[in-house]
């Protein structure tokens, strides 16, 4: 995906002559995905239509077309690498995907994550309809604690999977109505739910939340000096949603705001004792750490440590 892009597009092969349709469709595929795809059409009189919405962060494509097969060979992967994931979700028709030496049918409602940075291919029958969403690898890795998703199929017909599929379908349907920020916000939430579906448990599952909490605490402690640090900023930096970090910290009895405040007070305590900060008055130290005033800082400091900032400096 290209940074800073915002594109809404609809394409149909009806706009070109019958003998030009396969080449036209291949060119459309290349513009949506990668240049180096192989393809095979059972017949030249090909019919297809596709819609696309793309920002600098996400892309989703919905399509309906006749029989066709696509593939990426090892040589194509070497020449044109791309480690983004594609969420592939058939809606109607018949489809088969092959990767890692396996040929697996994909009936409607059964989807998978694939990477075009490995050889793979898929084929579909006539009148197949589906969607494919491009997701940056970092978006998936952060949410799965940097573990690669298992190479398996997921059910998108019931439960959380159905919610994900409905959101993806709505993104395609409302592509013209959503602003760029709205599209990215919904896409980010969709990826949150997709990863929860992949994990197989609700996001409040204990071991996963412990990992999330540990990463949040480490990030906040190492960035407490940033006076602009917020819960939303932490979530963005770690690749999770604000709701995810709120749930993880709620389990630990705190909130993003309170954790940031606690780490800033801890850092203030250390700086008040550090000779390197002796030339900074208490008001300056407070403002540098994001407190609105010296009085607000002193009140919070006394509540936390049972003494005043001035007493710690004098000691």
matplotlib code that plots the C-alpha trace (Angstrom):
import matplotlib.pyplot as plt

x = [0.0, 1.1, 1.3, -1.0, -3.3, -7.1, -8.8, -12.4, -12.8, -15.3, -14.4, -16.3, -15.2, -18.3, -16.4, -14.1, -14.5, -14.9, -11.5, -9.8, -11.5, -9.0, -6.0, -8.1, -9.0, -5.3, -4.3, -7.0, -5.7, -2.1, -3.2, -5.1, -2.5, 1.0, 2.4, 3.9, 0.8, 0.3, -3.3, -5.3, -8.7, -10.7, -12.2, -11.7, -15.3, -14.7, -17.1, -16.2, -16.7, -14.8, -14.9, -12.0, -11.5, -7.9, -6.2, -2.6, -3.3, -5.9, -7.4, -10.5, -11.7, -15.0, -15.4, -17.8, -16.5, -16.3, -13.8, -10.2, -7.0, -4.3, -0.8, 2.5, 5.6, 8.9, 10.5, 7.8, 8.1, 11.8, 11.4, 8.5, 8.2, 5.3, 4.8, 1.3, -1.5, -4.6, -7.9, -9.6, -13.3, -15.6, -19.2, -20.8, -19.6, -16.7, -13.0, -9.9, -6.6, -3.2, -0.2, 2.5, 1.7, -1.9, -5.0, -8.0, -11.5, -12.9, -16.7, -18.7, -18.1, -14.8, -11.9, -8.2, -5.2, -2.6, 0.7, 1.8, 5.4, 5.2, 4.2, 0.5, -2.5, -6.3, -8.9, -12.6, -15.6, -18.0, -20.2, -18.0, -18.2, -15.9, -13.7, -10.1, -8.7, -5.0, -3.6, -0.1, 1.9, 2.7, -1.0, -1.4, 1.9, 1.3, -2.1, -1.0, 2.0, 4.3, 3.4, 2.5, -1.1, -1.6, -2.0, -5.6, -9.1, -11.6, -15.3, -16.9, -20.5, -21.3, -20.2, -17.3, -16.4, -19.8, -19.3, -16.0, -17.5, -20.4, -18.0, -16.0, -19.1, -20.3, -16.9, -17.3, -20.9, -20.3, -17.0, -18.4, -20.0, -17.1, -14.4, -10.8, -10.6, -13.9, -12.7, -9.4, -11.2, -13.6, -10.8, -8.7, -11.5, -12.2, -8.5, -8.9, -11.8, -10.2, -7.2, -9.5, -11.1, -7.8, -6.7, -9.9, -10.7, -12.4, -9.8, -10.2, -8.5, -6.0, -2.7, -3.2, -4.2, -1.1, 1.1, -0.8, -0.5, 3.2, 3.8, 1.7, 3.6, 7.0, 6.0, 4.6, 7.6, 10.1, 8.0, 6.8, 9.1, 6.9, 4.5, 2.2, 1.8, -1.8, -3.6, -4.5, -0.9, 0.2, -2.4, -1.3, 2.4, 1.8, -0.6, -3.7, -6.9, -7.5, -10.3, -7.8, -5.4, -8.3, -9.5, -6.0, -5.4, -8.9, -8.1, -5.1, -7.2, -6.0, -6.6, -4.2, -4.6, -3.7, -0.8, 0.7, 0.2, 1.9, 4.9, 5.3, 5.2, 7.8, 10.0, 9.5, 10.6, 13.8, 14.5, 13.9, 16.8, 19.0, 21.7, 21.5, 18.0, 19.0, 18.8, 15.2, 12.6, 9.6, 7.2, 9.4, 9.8, 6.0, 5.2, 7.9, 6.1, 2.7, 1.2, -1.1, 0.4, 2.7, -0.2, -1.8, 1.6, 2.2, -1.2, -0.8, 2.8, 1.8, -1.1, 1.2, 4.3, 3.0, 5.4, 5.8, 8.2, 10.0, 10.7, 12.2, 14.4, 15.6, 16.4]
y = [0.0, 3.5, 6.1, 9.0, 7.5, 7.7, 5.9, 4.8, 2.9, 0.8, -1.3, -3.6, -5.5, -4.3, -1.1, -2.9, -5.1, -8.9, -9.9, -7.3, -8.3, -10.8, -8.5, -5.6, -7.7, -8.7, -5.0, -4.3, -7.1, -5.7, -2.2, -3.6, -6.1, -6.8, -6.5, -10.0, -12.3, -15.1, -15.8, -18.2, -17.7, -20.8, -18.6, -15.2, -14.0, -13.0, -11.0, -9.3, -6.3, -5.0, -2.2, -0.8, 1.5, 2.3, 4.6, 4.7, 2.2, -0.3, -1.6, -3.6, -5.0, -6.6, -8.6, -10.8, -12.5, -15.6, -18.5, -17.5, -18.7, -16.5, -17.6, -16.4, -18.4, -18.4, -16.3, -13.7, -13.5, -12.9, -10.2, -8.4, -9.0, -8.0, -9.2, -7.7, -10.1, -10.6, -11.6, -13.7, -14.2, -15.9, -14.8, -17.0, -19.6, -22.0, -21.3, -23.3, -22.0, -23.7, -22.8, -24.8, -27.8, -28.0, -27.6, -26.5, -25.6, -22.3, -22.5, -19.3, -18.0, -19.8, -17.4, -17.3, -15.0, -15.4, -13.7, -13.1, -13.2, -17.0, -19.0, -19.5, -19.5, -19.7, -20.5, -19.9, -21.0, -18.9, -16.4, -16.3, -13.3, -12.3, -9.8, -9.4, -7.0, -6.0, -5.6, -4.6, -7.4, -5.1, -4.7, -8.5, -9.1, -6.5, -7.9, -11.5, -10.6, -10.8, -14.4, -15.4, -16.4, -20.2, -21.4, -22.5, -21.6, -19.7, -19.8, -16.4, -17.6, -17.5, -15.6, -13.3, -14.5, -13.4, -10.0, -9.6, -10.7, -8.3, -5.4, -6.2, -6.4, -3.1, -1.5, -2.5, -1.4, 2.0, 2.8, 6.0, 7.2, 6.8, 9.5, 8.4, 8.6, 6.7, 4.0, 3.6, 3.5, 0.8, -1.2, -1.0, -2.3, -5.1, -6.2, -6.1, -8.5, -10.6, -11.2, -12.1, -14.6, -16.1, -16.4, -18.4, -16.6, -13.4, -10.6, -10.9, -14.3, -14.2, -15.1, -12.8, -9.8, -10.4, -10.0, -6.9, -5.4, -6.1, -4.4, -1.4, -1.0, -1.2, 1.3, 3.8, 3.5, 4.2, 7.1, 8.7, 11.7, 12.6, 15.3, 14.5, 10.8, 9.6, 6.3, 6.7, 7.3, 4.2, 2.1, 3.5, 2.9, -0.7, -1.5, -2.2, -0.4, 2.0, -0.4, -3.3, -1.5, -0.3, -3.8, -5.1, -2.4, -2.6, -6.2, -4.9, -2.3, 0.8, 2.9, 4.3, 7.8, 6.5, 4.4, 7.3, 9.5, 6.9, 6.5, 10.3, 10.6, 7.9, 9.7, 13.0, 11.4, 10.2, 13.6, 15.5, 13.4, 13.6, 16.3, 16.6, 18.2, 20.5, 23.6, 22.9, 24.3, 22.1, 23.9, 23.3, 19.6, 19.3, 20.9, 18.9, 15.7, 16.8, 18.2, 21.2, 23.2, 23.0, 22.8, 19.8, 18.1, 18.7, 17.4, 14.2, 13.8, 14.1, 11.7, 9.1, 9.4, 11.0, 13.9, 17.0, 17.4, 20.2, 17.8, 15.2, 17.8, 19.1, 15.5]
z = [0.0, -0.7, 2.1, 1.9, -0.8, -0.7, -3.6, -4.3, -7.5, -9.4, -12.5, -14.8, -17.9, -19.7, -20.4, -22.8, -25.9, -25.2, -26.6, -24.3, -21.1, -19.7, -20.2, -18.7, -15.7, -15.2, -15.3, -12.6, -10.5, -10.8, -9.7, -6.7, -5.5, -7.0, -10.5, -10.6, -10.5, -12.9, -14.0, -16.2, -17.7, -19.0, -21.7, -23.3, -22.9, -19.3, -17.2, -13.9, -11.7, -8.7, -6.2, -4.1, -1.2, -0.2, 2.2, 3.3, 6.0, 4.7, 1.4, 0.8, -2.5, -3.3, -6.5, -8.6, -11.7, -13.9, -13.5, -13.1, -11.3, -9.8, -8.6, -7.3, -8.1, -6.1, -8.8, -8.7, -4.9, -5.1, -7.7, -6.0, -2.3, -0.2, 3.4, 3.9, 4.8, 2.7, 4.4, 1.8, 2.3, -0.3, -0.2, -2.9, -5.4, -5.2, -4.5, -3.9, -2.4, -2.3, -0.3, 1.5, -0.7, 0.4, -1.8, 0.3, -0.8, 0.5, 0.6, 1.2, 4.8, 5.3, 5.1, 5.6, 5.9, 3.2, 2.4, -1.1, 0.1, -0.3, -3.3, -3.4, -5.7, -5.8, -8.3, -8.5, -10.5, -12.4, -10.5, -7.5, -5.2, -2.4, -0.8, 0.1, 2.7, 2.7, 6.3, 7.2, 8.8, 11.8, 12.4, 12.9, 14.6, 17.4, 18.1, 18.2, 20.4, 17.4, 16.7, 13.1, 12.7, 12.2, 8.7, 8.9, 7.9, 10.0, 10.1, 9.4, 9.5, 13.2, 16.4, 16.3, 12.8, 11.5, 13.1, 11.3, 8.0, 8.4, 9.1, 6.0, 3.8, 5.2, 4.5, 0.9, 0.7, 2.4, 0.7, -0.9, 2.4, 4.8, 5.2, 5.3, 9.1, 9.5, 7.1, 8.9, 12.3, 11.3, 9.6, 12.7, 14.8, 12.3, 12.6, 16.4, 16.2, 13.5, 15.7, 18.7, 16.3, 15.4, 19.0, 19.6, 22.9, 24.0, 24.5, 28.2, 28.1, 31.0, 29.4, 26.4, 28.6, 30.8, 27.7, 26.7, 30.1, 30.3, 27.0, 28.0, 31.3, 29.6, 27.0, 29.5, 31.8, 29.0, 27.6, 30.8, 30.0, 27.0, 28.2, 25.3, 26.2, 26.2, 26.3, 22.6, 21.8, 23.6, 21.7, 18.4, 19.1, 20.2, 17.3, 19.5, 20.0, 22.9, 24.0, 24.2, 26.5, 28.6, 29.1, 29.9, 32.5, 34.0, 34.8, 36.7, 38.5, 36.7, 33.6, 30.9, 32.5, 36.0, 34.8, 32.9, 36.0, 38.2, 36.0, 35.7, 39.5, 39.8, 37.3, 39.1, 42.4, 40.7, 39.1, 42.4, 43.9, 40.8, 40.9, 37.1, 37.6, 40.5, 38.3, 37.3, 39.7, 40.7, 38.5, 35.4, 36.4, 36.7, 33.3, 31.6, 32.8, 31.6, 34.8, 34.3, 37.2, 40.2, 42.6, 40.8, 40.7, 44.4, 45.4, 43.3, 44.6, 48.2, 47.8, 46.2, 48.4, 51.6, 51.3, 49.2, 46.2, 48.1, 51.0, 48.7, 47.0, 50.4, 51.5]

ax = plt.figure().add_subplot(projection="3d")
ax.plot(x, y, z, "-o")
ax.set_aspect("equal")
plt.show()
